[in-house]
């Protein structure tokens, strides 16, 4: 690795999962899903990757049945298990602009700009910290 590449990497901003928890974004996403109560809703602000739409179709909900992308995905043990499996195989593509709300509509997480800006509910942050400790 050249000295210029090393300098660029050193100056490159670190993502929230790295600076806050010392883990990579994909690990953070899985820990985040595990920290959420069953029935939580995952909503993407931008388009979710096509592979995500296909893989998680069972958990998707659409107000327009003809729409390819979901209005939201319901998080449960099955979705988490599949996400873990796909992540372990390097096959989980993730759009990092999303929101997660609890079954009672409380905001649990909002993420923008490739996990550079993340807002977490205190209880979710504590649970993720417990998982990665």
JORA-V628464 format. One record per residue. RES is the residue in one letter. PHI is phi in whole degrees, -180 to 180 (999 if undefined). PSI is psi in degrees with one decimal (NA if undefined). D_LAST is the distance of its C-alpha to the last C-alpha in whole Angstrom. Layout:
BEGIN
res->{RES;RES}
phi->{PHI;PHI}
psi->{PSI;PSI}
d_last->{D_LAST;D_LAST}
END
This chain:
BEGIN
res->{X;X;X;X;X;X;X;X;X;X;X;X;X;X;X;X;X;X;X;X;X;X;X;X;X;X;X;X;X;X;X;X;X;X;X;X;X;X;X;X;X;X;X;X;X;X;X;X;X;X;X;X;X;X;X;X;X;X;X;X;X;X;X;X;X;X;X;X;X;X;X;X;X;X;X;X;X;X;X;X;X;X;X;X;X;X;X;X;X;X;X;X;X;X;X;X;X;X;X;X;X;X;X;X;X;X;X;X;X;X;X;X;X;X;X;X;X;X;X;X;X;X;X;X;X;X;X;X;X;X;X;X;X}
phi->{999;-72;-65;-64;-64;-63;-65;-59;-64;-69;-89;-67;-62;-93;-74;-54;-59;-72;-74;-88;-121;73;-128;-78;-54;-66;-62;-62;-60;-65;-62;-62;-61;-63;-77;-85;-71;-56;91;-63;-110;-105;-127;-93;-77;-107;-71;-80;-60;-56;-63;-66;-57;-68;-63;-109;-57;-58;-101;-88;-133;-132;-75;-113;-59;-85;-73;-73;-90;-81;-70;-163;-120;-90;-88;-147;-60;-67;-64;-63;-61;-65;-61;-62;-62;-64;-64;-62;-93;73;-111;-91;-92;-134;-93;-89;-102;-150;-131;-130;-125;-75;-58;-95;73;-77;-71;-99;-156;-135;-132;-137;52;53;66;-78;-123;-137;-114;-122;-65;-57;-67;-71;-60;-64;-66;-64;-59;-64;-65;-91;-71}
psi->{129.9;161.7;-35.6;-41.7;-41.4;-41.6;-45.1;-45.2;-37.0;-32.9;-13.5;131.7;144.8;145.9;159.8;-46.5;-34.9;-47.3;-34.5;-39.5;-10.1;26.7;161.8;158.7;-41.9;-40.5;-39.7;-44.7;-43.9;-45.5;-38.3;-46.1;-42.8;-31.5;-16.0;145.1;152.4;142.7;0.2;149.4;128.2;121.8;130.1;137.4;-37.9;-170.9;132.2;152.4;147.4;-40.1;-35.1;-45.3;-46.5;-47.7;-37.0;22.8;-36.3;-29.8;4.6;151.0;133.9;132.7;-28.4;105.7;-19.3;-9.9;136.4;-43.8;149.8;151.9;-39.8;166.6;138.1;124.7;125.2;-176.8;-36.2;-43.8;-43.1;-44.0;-45.3;-42.0;-42.7;-44.7;-49.5;-40.0;-42.1;-29.9;1.4;24.5;4.4;109.2;137.8;133.2;125.0;6.0;94.8;167.2;150.3;128.6;148.6;167.8;-25.2;18.5;14.7;135.2;121.0;-34.7;142.5;132.3;136.1;160.8;57.7;45.6;20.6;-32.7;119.1;132.0;124.1;141.8;146.4;-42.4;-33.7;-41.8;-43.1;-41.8;-41.6;-43.5;-40.9;-40.1;-38.9;-5.1;NA}
d_last->{32;34;34;34;31;29;30;30;26;25;27;26;23;20;19;16;13;14;14;12;9;10;11;14;16;17;13;13;16;15;12;14;17;14;14;18;20;23;26;24;26;25;28;28;30;32;33;30;31;33;31;29;32;33;30;29;32;32;30;32;34;37;40;42;42;43;41;38;35;34;34;30;28;27;23;23;22;24;24;20;21;23;21;19;22;23;20;20;24;23;26;24;26;24;26;24;26;25;25;23;25;24;27;28;28;26;24;20;20;23;22;25;26;23;20;22;22;20;20;18;18;16;15;14;12;10;10;9;6;5;6;4;0}
END
